[in-house]
Amino acid sequence: MRRRRRLAGLVLVAALGVAACESQPSSRRIANDIIKTLSDEGPVRECMLDKLDGYTDDDLDEITASASQPGPGTAIDLFEADLASCR
């Protein structure tokens, strides 16, 4: 389960990075699609989507930018932990 969660986080980072570079589709749309793809329908998915709704587009841009920063406690680490708390 932990490996799947980490993989989901890495996919999300990559997707957000691509979205930031190309601007289409939006980071939010990609994150939404990934959550729906990697999570089974039910309360965990709904929790993750609710948490995603709590982030602004600027927040998601900051999360994307932090993906290349070393060390724990970056915005992407906090974002992953926030989504993981739904499990």
FENQUI-V540853 format. One record per backbone hydrogen bond with DSSP energy under -0.5 kcal/mol. CO is the residue of the C=O (numbers start at 1). NH is the residue of the N-H. Records with the same first field share a line. If there is no record, write none. Layout:
CO = NH + NH
//
This chain:
1 = 5
2 = 6
3 = 7
4 = 8
5 = 9
6 = 10
7 = 11
8 = 12
9 = 13
10 = 14
11 = 15
12 = 16
13 = 17
14 = 18
15 = 19
16 = 20
17 = 21
18 = 22
19 = 23
26 = 30
27 = 31
28 = 32
29 = 33
30 = 34
31 = 35
32 = 36
33 = 37
34 = 38
35 = 39
40 = 45
42 = 46
43 = 47
44 = 48
45 = 49
46 = 50
47 = 51
48 = 52
49 = 53
50 = 54
51 = 54
52 = 55
56 = 60
57 = 61
58 = 62
59 = 63
60 = 64
61 = 65
62 = 66
63 = 67
64 = 67
65 = 68
66 = 69
71 = 74
74 = 78
75 = 79
76 = 80
77 = 81
78 = 82
79 = 83
80 = 84
81 = 85
83 = 86
84 = 87
//
